[in-house]
Amino acid sequence: MKELYLVKKDNKVKPENSAKEFVISQKRERESDLKDLILPHLYELSQYPVEHIYSFGIDKKKSKYKIKYLTDISDILKSTDKGAIAMTEMAISSALDNNCTGIVIAHNHPCEFIHPSEEDLSLTEYLDSLCKENGLILYDHFIVSKAHGIKKYYSFYELKLLRKEDV
């Protein structure tokens, strides 16, 4: 697998497999299993020249994560002026239909700017509230980009912009 780089809050880019600056708790260690499942798909997503959005249906049992489905929901976003709302509703209904415990959303920024836009922040907040209303967890929202050949990702959860609560 190609290497992805995590963008930290201070804009420094660090290889994801480099030594961590902090002690990882047992809970965080288990959660990294989810990221390990998602990262190969993020690499693929970073290759698109136009924006694409993936929705992952996640099932968690006994601290083990499983991707139950992966859907490219980009067309929904483009098909209507209320695309973001339709996209979030589809992500929620697919997760419920597949008996998932939660979802992960990931999209690329073809413009190479990795940080979330105001729309990204609003969408994440809205999706998180919808998940809670429906007994689901928004495990993470990833943004990926490829700038100057370096593949990077931004994780709302890792940067503490999103908190998971067990349902």
Secondary structure, DSSP 4 states (H G I P E B T S, - for coil): ----EEEPTTS-EEETTSPPSSPPPHHHHHHHHHHHHHHHHHHHHTT-SS--EEEEEEEEETTEEEEEEEEE-HHHHHHSTTHHHHHHHHHHHHHHHTT-SEEEEEEE-TTS--SPPHHHHHHHHHHHHHHHHTT-EEEEEEEEEEETTEEEEEETTTTTSS-----
